[in-house]
Amino acid sequence: MKRKNSIDRSIPKVIAVDLFCGAGGLTYGLRKSGIDVQLGVDIDKKCEYPYTANNDSKFLLKSVESLKKKDIEKYFKGNNLRLIAGCAPCQTFSTYNQKATPKDGRWWLLLHFSKLVARILPDLVTMENVPQLKNRYVFEEFLTTLRKAGYHHVFHDIVKCQDYGVPQNRKRLVFLASRLGPIALLSPSEFGARKVTVKESIASLSPLESGEIDKNDSLHQASVLSKTNLKRIRASRPGGTWRDWKDALIADCHRKESGKTYPSVYGRMEWDEPAPTITTQFFGFGNGRFGHPEQDRAISLREGAILQGFPKKYKFVKPGDSIRKKDIGRLIGNAVPPILGEVIGLSILAHVESHSKKSNIDISHRI
């Protein structure tokens, strides 16, 4: 895939801190674009190994709620431009969570993010989340806090990740803010992207049977299917639904009126299309359209990571440690697609390059 690579490397360097960093998807993309991410912060201990093993960045195990200004500022050295990035936990605002309310503590993490930005006043800010956040009043509070802090140049839009080369149908809200001037996300054509299919992404991996683990890559492992689910997947066609099955195979939940609206559950992916949205439960055949296009199994952990946009060699578990599918699935499904991180990074650098040619960059707000 062709990438935009015309950024002038003589422009001011951008140093970043990644809040809610997870397994490092956003950091990996930002670093690939040329942004120097010095630190990732997360409350989940399981994020530390994948974050540090794949990125030349430090990791701080700490809640964003308890972060102090000094915890962050010591990583912003010299006269470089400063970026605070992050993706507050999105489960509270997702369509998959029908019971989310402001009583959930995660609801307010976005405001902790904006208040920290207002105290530190970095030159640049980026945030990524689910599209539904845009319709919540907490997002308007987030915007108001940043405007009062002097961020008058903001961009936010719903992005189709597949348009930027992420091999899955995934929509995300991308937010950018700058103290330097107007800012926007690069278009897919400016980024040099094209849509990538499931076949292009995972067809080269070794075939697996239900419950099998690749001897050369322990992350390339498939969940065990029951006898009934083996019959179901063998009766499924790529892009089809459980409505194609014989009546004896249809699950009780699908016979109910509420279950009839979920046709993709127990579905197979299609080779020549992007994958569906990779959730934290993608390794389970019954959790969505996560059946392999032709092999009788759900996609493996490695295949899910690749479809999320991670490189094939991305490390998630220390050598010798046991692999818990639930933990790895959560790290992968909650991650910012690294390709989207790269788009965001290149957009920021293009913005800095454009502004630096017009005038000297003013960093007086730090004083």
Protein Blocks (a to p, Z undefined) as FASTA:
>chain_A
ZZdfkbcfkbccdddddehklnolmmmmmmmnopacfbdcdfbfklmmmmmmmpccdddd
ddfklpcfklmmmmmgcjbdcdddddddfklmpmklmkbcfklmklmmmmmmmmmmmmno
pabdcddddfklmmpmklmmmmmmmmmnopabccdddddfklnopacdcddddddddfkb
ccddddfklnopacddfklmmmmpccddehiacfklmklccddddfklmmmmmmpcehia
fklpcfklpcfklmpmklmmmmmgopacdfkbccddddfklmpmklocfbcfkbgcdddf
klmmmmnopafklcfbdghiacdfklmmmmmmmpccfklmmmmmmmmmmmmmmmmmmpcc
dfklmZZ
